[in-house]
Amino acid sequence: MVERFALLAGAATEYAIFTLDVQGFITSWNPGAQRLKGYTEDEIIGQHFSRFYPPEAVEAGRPEQLLALAVADGSVEDEGWRVRKDGTRFWADVVITALRGPDGDLRGFGKVTKDLTHRKRHEDSLRAVLEREREVADRLRAMDRTKDEILSVVAHDLRGPLAVLDGLLETLDDGWADLSSEQKRDAIRRMASSTARLRSLVNDVMDVTRIDTGDLRYDIAAFDADALAASVVDDVAGTDSTRVRLERSPTGSTMARGDERRAWQVLVNLLSNALKFSPLDSPVELRVVDTDTREVRFEVEDRGPGVAAEDQQRIFEKFSRARAATAGGEGTGLGLYIARSLASGQGGRIQVESELGQGSTFMFVLPKASDDVRPTESGELEGEPKRAGQRTLHAVQDPERRSSPRPDARGQRRRSVASVGARRREKP
């Protein structure tokens, strides 16, 4: 019997078949074990079988756990990574059987191991394909939902500005000769305001579409956070800059790391909202905070109606606004969703602290750039050579930025100023 088993073990070169004593030390070794694990019989006899397990499995006590299960249940089967003599890993199917004598006493263990690495790789590849297909399906479903939501919002929000434009154009066409110069200028200002609202809606819809399809790109670099905050105040507040108090960082030139154009877009959204919902005699504060946690924080504080605790997460969802703000606020409910997505896309975040009737503070946080980094003409980071796989996306930029990043951003700022100014003039 023993001789026949020895002949079987010697012929089974596809399987590693060997025995252990009661403590797990190797007592026999077949040719299949040498082929699979790389050790000769002289090298391995007397060694503990735990040397076949990765360090993390040994540290977790997995070899001892398997022996204990084999003792308790008679045998145990396990799949996992094992280590060859040369340090390479393979995926193994292992069966450990407790060997007992006629008296029932434990005499040792028999261990059979088969290499399933090819099957494992095939399963992993198939699983990766299925996961990618699942992600694509999820994205398509999300895009379909976004399309329906956008169509609904666009159909609703287009009517107002278009109705105003139609009415004003008809008025100008029918009564041009009878209207005074001031009436004509007022009509043109109101038309500009309606046009700005339409442009804002189109821009928001385009941004949401790019965000939801994953097509939005970020040009990550160091930029002057204080200078950005000052430019946002100029762009949004314009001639009414007394409504905004700008508090610079202690150095007055704190360097943040992100996409400056997208960061400008986030701050414009937050500051515009703060001005829109704050009383005219109550200034809004924009602070640049150089934190001790390697972050730069922009804080926008207003004295508006505030946001209820139960709404503070919901307001960042698509087509959602705080209930306290809906009575007096215009908009699609896309702004904060876009702002949060843009913040996250460049490695930052947005959070809000608010209390009903007491106003709100929106905080936009970005990583801080290294102390020795300053922006250069090319947008590259001094002292930080580009590396393969680096998250900075200078090589894959947003198509809108390829020709002229800075002028494009300023062009958007001028359009925003026109929009804000038109809205301001439209107020009674």
C-alpha positions in Angstrom: 0.0 0.0 0.0 2.7 2.4 1.0 4.7 1.4 -2.0 1.8 2.0 -4.4 1.2 5.4 -2.8 4.8 6.3 -3.3 4.6 5.3 -6.9 1.5 7.5 -7.4 3.1 10.5 -5.7 6.2 10.1 -7.8 4.2 10.0 -11.0 1.8 12.9 -10.2 4.1 15.7 -11.5 1.2 18.1 -11.9 0.6 18.1 -8.2 2.8 18.9 -5.2 2.2 16.0 -2.8 4.1 15.9 0.5 3.6 15.1 4.1 4.1 17.1 7.3 4.7 16.1 10.9 2.2 17.2 13.6 4.0 20.5 13.9 3.9 21.3 10.2 7.5 20.4 9.3 8.0 18.7 5.9 8.7 14.9 6.0 8.4 13.9 2.4 8.5 15.5 -1.0 7.5 14.4 -4.5 8.8 15.5 -7.9 5.6 17.5 -8.6 6.4 19.5 -5.4 9.9 20.2 -6.7 8.6 21.3 -10.1 5.9 23.5 -8.6 7.8 25.1 -5.7 11.4 25.0 -6.9 13.0 23.2 -3.9 14.8 19.9 -4.1 14.0 17.2 -1.6 17.3 17.8 0.3 16.6 21.5 0.5 13.1 21.3 1.9 12.9 18.2 4.1 12.7 19.4 7.8 11.6 22.9 6.9 8.3 24.3 8.1 5.6 24.5 5.4 4.8 28.1 6.3 7.7 29.2 4.1 5.3 28.6 1.1 3.0 31.4 2.3 3.3 35.1 1.6 4.6 37.2 4.6 1.2 38.7 5.2 -0.4 35.3 5.4 2.3 34.0 7.8 1.8 37.2 9.9 -1.9 36.5 10.1 -1.3 32.9 11.2 -2.9 31.3 8.2 -0.7 28.2 8.1 -1.5 27.3 11.7 -5.2 28.0 11.1 -5.3 25.6 8.2 -3.7 22.8 10.3 -6.1 23.4 13.1 -9.1 23.2 10.7 -7.7 19.9 9.2 -7.4 18.4 12.7 -11.0 19.5 13.6 -12.7 18.5 10.4 -10.4 15.8 9.0 -9.4 17.9 6.0 -9.5 21.5 4.7 -9.4 23.0 1.2 -8.0 26.5 0.6 -7.2 28.7 -2.4 -4.7 31.6 -2.2 -1.3 32.9 -3.1 1.8 30.8 -2.4 5.5 31.6 -2.8 8.1 29.6 -4.8 11.7 29.3 -4.0 12.6 32.2 -6.4 10.1 34.5 -4.6 7.5 34.5 -7.4 3.9 33.9 -6.4 1.3 31.4 -7.8 -2.3 30.8 -7.1 -2.8 27.5 -5.5 -5.6 25.1 -4.6 -4.5 23.3 -1.5 -6.0 20.3 0.4 -4.6 19.4 3.8 -5.6 16.1 5.3 -5.0 15.1 8.9 -3.3 11.7 9.0 -4.2 9.5 12.0 -3.0 6.1 13.1 -5.2 3.0 13.9 -5.5 4.3 17.5 -6.9 7.7 16.2 -3.8 9.6 17.3 -2.6 12.4 14.9 0.5 11.3 13.1 0.9 14.2 10.7 -0.7 15.8 7.6 -0.9 15.1 3.9 -0.8 18.1 1.6 -1.7 18.3 -2.1 -1.2 21.5 -4.0 -2.2 22.4 -7.6 -1.2 25.5 -9.5 -4.3 27.4 -10.7 -2.5 30.6 -11.7 -3.7 30.4 -15.3 -7.3 29.9 -14.2 -7.0 32.7 -11.7 -5.6 35.1 -14.3 -8.5 34.2 -16.7 -11.1 34.7 -13.9 -9.5 38.0 -13.0 -9.5 39.2 -16.6 -13.1 38.1 -17.0 -14.0 39.8 -13.7 -12.2 43.0 -14.9 -14.1 42.9 -18.2 -17.4 42.4 -16.4 -16.6 45.3 -14.0 -15.8 47.6 -16.9 -19.0 46.6 -18.6 -20.9 47.2 -15.4 -19.3 50.7 -15.0 -20.2 51.5 -18.6 -23.8 50.4 -18.0 -24.0 52.5 -14.9 -22.6 55.5 -16.7 -25.1 55.0 -19.5 -28.0 54.8 -17.0 -26.7 57.9 -15.2 -26.4 59.7 -18.5 -29.9 58.7 -19.5 -31.2 60.0 -16.1 -29.2 63.2 -16.6 -30.6 63.7 -20.1 -34.1 63.4 -18.8 -33.4 65.8 -15.9 -31.7 68.3 -18.2 -34.5 68.2 -20.8 -37.0 68.9 -18.0 -35.0 71.8 -16.5 -34.0 73.3 -19.9 -37.6 73.2 -21.1 -38.7 75.0 -17.9 -35.8 77.5 -17.6 -35.7 78.4 -21.2 -39.2 79.7 -21.2 -38.6 82.6 -18.9 -35.7 84.3 -20.6 -37.1 83.5 -24.1 -40.4 85.1 -23.1 -38.7 88.2 -21.9 -36.6 88.4 -25.1 -39.7 87.9 -27.3 -41.6 90.6 -25.4 -38.8 93.1 -25.5 -38.1 92.5 -29.1 -41.7 92.9 -30.0 -41.9 96.1 -28.0 -38.8 97.5 -29.7 -40.0 96.5 -33.1 -43.5 97.9 -32.7 -42.7 101.1 -30.9 -39.1 102.0 -31.7 -40.0 105.5 -32.9 -42.1 106.2 -29.8 -39.7 104.9 -27.1 -37.3 107.2 -25.4 -33.5 106.6 -25.4 -33.7 105.5 -21.7 -36.5 103.1 -22.5 -34.5 101.6 -25.3 -31.4 101.3 -23.1 -33.5 99.6 -20.4 -34.9 97.1 -22.8 -31.4 96.3 -24.2 -30.1 95.8 -20.6 -33.0 93.5 -19.8 -32.3 91.5 -23.0 -28.7 91.3 -22.1 -29.7 89.9 -18.7 -31.9 87.3 -20.3 -29.2 86.3 -22.7 -26.7 86.0 -19.9 -29.2 83.6 -18.0 -29.5 81.5 -21.2 -25.7 81.4 -21.6 -25.3 80.4 -18.0 -27.8 77.6 -18.4 -26.0 76.3 -21.5 -22.6 76.4 -19.7 -24.0 74.6 -16.7 -25.6 71.9 -18.9 -22.4 71.4 -20.8 -20.4 71.1 -17.6 -22.8 68.6 -16.1 -22.7 66.5 -19.2 -18.9 66.5 -19.2 -18.8 65.7 -15.5 -21.3 62.8 -15.8 -19.5 61.3 -18.9 -16.0 61.7 -17.3 -14.9 63.9 -20.2 -13.9 66.9 -18.0 -10.1 67.4 -17.9 -8.0 69.2 -15.3 -4.8 71.1 -15.8 -3.2 70.7 -12.3 -0.5 73.2 -11.4 0.6 75.6 -8.6 -1.2 78.9 -8.5 -1.4 81.9 -6.2 -4.6 81.4 -4.1 -4.6 85.1 -2.9 -4.4 86.4 -6.4 -7.2 84.1 -7.6 -9.4 85.3 -4.7 -8.8 88.9 -5.5 -9.6 88.4 -9.2 -12.8 86.6 -8.3 -13.9 89.5 -6.2 -13.2 91.9 -9.0 -15.0 89.7 -11.5 -18.1 89.0 -9.5 -18.5 92.2 -7.4 -17.3 94.6 -10.1 -18.0 98.2 -9.2 -20.0 97.1 -6.2 -16.8 95.7 -4.5 -17.8 97.2 -1.1 -20.2 94.3 -0.7 -17.3 91.8 -0.5 -14.6 91.8 2.2 -11.5 90.0 1.0 -9.2 88.7 3.7 -5.9 87.4 2.3 -3.7 84.8 3.9 -0.9 85.9 6.3 1.7 85.8 3.5 -0.6 87.4 0.9 0.7 84.9 -1.7 -0.2 81.4 -0.6 0.3 78.8 -3.3 -2.4 76.2 -3.9 -2.3 73.1 -6.1 -5.2 72.6 -8.5 -6.7 73.7 -11.8 -6.7 77.5 -11.5 -9.5 77.9 -14.1 -11.7 75.4 -12.4 -10.9 76.8 -9.0 -12.0 80.2 -10.3 -15.2 78.7 -11.5 -15.9 77.2 -8.1 -15.2 80.5 -6.2 -17.3 82.5 -8.7 -20.2 80.1 -8.0 -19.9 80.3 -4.2 -19.4 84.1 -4.1 -22.2 84.8 -6.6 -24.6 82.6 -4.5 -23.5 84.4 -1.3 -24.2 87.9 -2.9 -27.5 86.7 -4.3 -28.9 85.5 -1.0 -27.4 88.1 1.3 -29.1 91.4 2.2 -27.7 94.4 0.2 -26.5 96.1 3.4 -24.7 93.0 4.6 -21.2 92.4 3.2 -20.0 88.9 2.2 -16.6 87.8 3.3 -14.0 85.8 1.2 -11.1 84.5 3.2 -7.9 82.7 2.1 -6.7 80.5 4.9 -3.3 78.9 4.9 -3.9 75.9 7.2 -1.4 73.8 9.1 -2.5 70.6 7.3 -0.9 71.2 4.0 -4.1 72.6 2.6 -5.4 76.0 1.4 -9.0 76.9 2.3 -11.2 79.5 0.7 -14.0 80.5 3.0 -17.1 82.3 1.6 -19.3 83.6 4.5 -22.7 85.3 4.0 -25.6 86.6 6.1 -28.3 85.0 4.0 -31.2 82.8 5.0 -28.9 79.9 5.9 -29.3 76.2 5.0 -31.1 73.7 7.3 -29.0 70.8 8.6 -31.1 68.3 6.6 -30.4 70.2 3.4 -26.7 70.6 3.7 -25.8 67.5 1.7 -28.8 67.7 -0.6 -27.9 71.2 -2.0 -24.9 69.6 -3.7 -27.1 67.2 -5.7 -28.2 68.0 -9.2 -31.3 70.2 -9.6 -31.5 70.7 -5.9 -31.7 73.9 -3.8 -32.2 74.6 -0.1 -35.8 75.1 0.7 -35.0 78.4 2.5 -33.5 79.8 -0.7 -36.1 78.7 -3.3 -38.5 81.5 -2.7 -36.0 84.2 -3.9 -33.4 82.4 -5.8 -33.1 81.8 -9.6 -31.2 79.1 -11.1 -31.2 75.5 -12.3 -29.9 73.9 -9.1 -26.8 72.8 -11.0 -24.3 75.3 -9.6 -23.3 73.6 -6.3 -23.3 70.2 -8.0 -20.8 71.5 -10.6 -18.8 73.3 -7.9 -18.5 70.2 -5.7 -17.6 68.0 -8.8 -14.9 70.5 -9.9 -13.4 70.7 -6.4 -13.2 66.9 -6.2 -11.8 66.6 -9.7 -8.8 68.6 -8.8 -8.1 66.9 -5.4 -10.1 69.2 -3.2 -13.5 69.3 -1.5 -16.4 71.6 -0.5 -18.2 71.7 2.8 -20.7 74.0 4.4 -21.5 75.2 7.9 -24.8 76.9 8.2 -27.7 77.7 10.5 -31.1 78.9 9.5 -31.4 82.7 9.8 -27.7 83.1 10.6 -26.1 82.7 7.2 -23.7 80.2 5.7 -20.0 79.6 5.3 -18.9 77.5 2.3 -15.4 76.2 2.4 -13.5 75.2 -0.7 -10.3 73.3 0.2 -7.4 72.5 -2.1 -4.0 70.9 -1.5 -1.2 73.3 -0.8 1.7 73.5 -3.2 5.2 72.9 -2.1 6.9 75.9 -0.5 9.5 76.1 -3.2 7.0 75.9 -6.1 5.9 79.0 -8.1 3.8 79.0 -11.3 5.8 79.3 -14.5 4.9 80.6 -18.0 4.4 77.0 -19.3 2.2 76.0 -16.4 4.7 73.3 -15.3 5.8 73.1 -11.6 9.3 74.2 -10.8 11.1 71.6 -8.8 8.6 68.9 -9.8 9.6 67.2 -13.1 6.8 65.5 -14.9 6.7 61.7 -14.3 4.9 59.0 -16.2 1.6 58.3 -14.5 1.6 61.6 -12.6 -1.9 63.0 -11.9 -1.1 66.3 -13.4 -2.8 66.5 -16.8 -0.7 69.0 -18.8 -0.3 66.4 -21.6 -4.1 65.7 -21.7 -5.7 69.1 -21.3 -9.3 70.2 -21.7 -9.7 71.1 -25.4 -11.0 74.5 -24.5 -7.6 75.3 -22.9 -5.2 74.2 -25.6 -5.0 77.4 -27.5 -5.0 80.0 -24.8 -5.8 78.9 -21.2 -5.6 82.3 -19.5 -7.4 84.5 -22.0 -10.2 81.9 -22.1 -10.6 82.0 -18.4 -10.6 85.8 -18.5 -13.2 85.7 -21.2 -15.4 83.7 -19.1 -14.9 86.2 -16.2 -16.0 89.1 -18.4 -19.1 87.2 -19.4 -19.8 86.4 -15.7 -19.4 90.1 -14.8 -21.9 91.0 -17.5 -24.3 88.5 -16.2 -23.9 89.6 -12.6 -24.1 93.2 -13.5 -27.3 92.6 -15.5 -28.9 90.7 -12.7 -27.9 93.5 -10.3 -29.4 96.2 -12.5 -32.6 94.1 -12.9 -33.2 94.2 -9.1 -35.8 96.9 -8.0 
